[in-house]
C-alpha cells in the first residue's frame, strides 16, 4: 500500500482518489476528450452489435427503475 503524508498506509480507494485529483489538476478537458475517444474506438473494435444492444437495454431498464422510484417518492 502507498503511504500518505502521515506515514500511515492509505487504502486503495484513497490512493485512487488522490491520483484522480492530481490527474485532473494536470490535464484539461481536451485530454479527457481524447482518452474518451480512444476508449470508445477500442471498445467498438472489441465488441459487436450485440454488446451495444445489451448495455443499451440494461441502461434503459435502470433508467426506468430510477424514474419509477422518483414517481413513487
C-alpha positions in Angstrom: 0.0 0.0 0.0 1.0 3.6 -0.5 1.8 5.9 2.3 0.1 9.2 3.0 1.7 12.3 4.4 1.5 11.0 8.0 3.4 7.8 7.1 0.2 5.8 7.5 -0.8 3.3 4.9 -3.6 4.6 2.7 -6.4 2.5 1.2 -6.7 1.7 -2.4 -9.7 3.9 -2.6 -7.8 6.9 -1.1 -4.8 6.3 -3.4 -7.2 6.2 -6.4 -9.0 9.4 -5.3 -5.7 11.3 -4.8 -4.4 10.0 -8.1 -7.6 11.2 -9.8 -7.4 14.6 -8.2 -3.8 15.0 -9.3 -4.6 13.9 -12.8 -7.5 16.4 -13.0 -5.2 19.2 -11.9 -2.6 18.3 -14.5 -4.8 17.8 -17.5 -7.5 19.8 -19.3 -10.8 18.9 -20.9 -9.1 18.1 -24.2 -7.1 15.4 -22.5 -10.3 13.7 -21.2 -12.0 14.1 -24.6 -9.0 12.4 -26.3 -8.8 9.4 -23.9 -12.6 9.0 -24.1 -12.4 8.9 -27.9 -9.6 6.3 -27.8 -11.5 4.2 -25.3 -14.7 4.4 -27.4 -12.8 3.4 -30.5 -11.1 0.4 -28.7 -14.4 -0.7 -27.3 -16.1 -0.6 -30.7 -13.3 -2.7 -32.2 -13.6 -5.3 -29.4 -17.3 -5.6 -29.3 -20.2 -6.3 -31.7 -23.7 -5.0 -32.2 -25.0 -7.5 -29.6 -22.8 -5.9 -26.9 -24.2 -2.5 -27.5 -27.8 -3.8 -27.6 -27.3 -5.5 -24.2 -25.8 -2.4 -22.5 -28.4 -0.2 -24.0 -31.1 -2.5 -22.7 -29.6 -2.5 -19.2 -29.3 1.3 -19.2 -32.9 1.6 -20.3 -34.1 -0.7 -17.6 -32.1 1.1 -14.9 -33.4 4.5 -16.2 -36.9 3.1 -16.0 -36.4 2.0 -12.4 -35.0 5.4 -11.5 -38.0 7.2 -13.0 -40.4 4.8 -11.3 -38.7 5.4 -7.9 -38.9 9.2 -8.4 -42.6 8.9 -9.2 -43.2 6.8 -6.1 -41.4 9.3 -3.8 
